[in-house]
Amino acid sequence: MPTTRRPQHTSTAHGSSLITRNLRLGRGRTSIRLERLEWAALDAICGAEGVDRHHFAMQVDRDPARREKTLTSRVRSAILAYFVARSGIRVPLLGNGLATVGLSPAPGPAEREESRN
């Protein structure tokens, strides 16, 4: 009997909006399932910081400060922390949210203007 492979992408026909993608980490290849918005947010972070998904996930996975049990949870939390830190909103117990992935915030408009002068 032939084996049937499930599609790797969305399975909205079954009510799920999660998308599964493979990532290469130092220990090998793994897959995580994120919402479409989470993948878009991750891609935006990677574009802004000049890293790829694999590098971002590897940094998050290796961070000893991360307490989430699964890689998917660690990635989701890192994405959220990144955007919260950039928003300027204070969230108790969050820290700066960027050191956990080895990224620094992009300069704001005032900082960009100063660097041009």
Buried (B, 14 or more C-beta within 10 A) or exposed (E): EEEEEEEEEBBEEEEEEBBBEEBBBEEEEEEBBBBEEBBEBBEEBBEEBEBBBBBBBBBBBBBEEBEEEEBBBBBBBBBBBBEBBBEEEEEEEBEEBBEBBBBEBEEEEEEEEEEEE
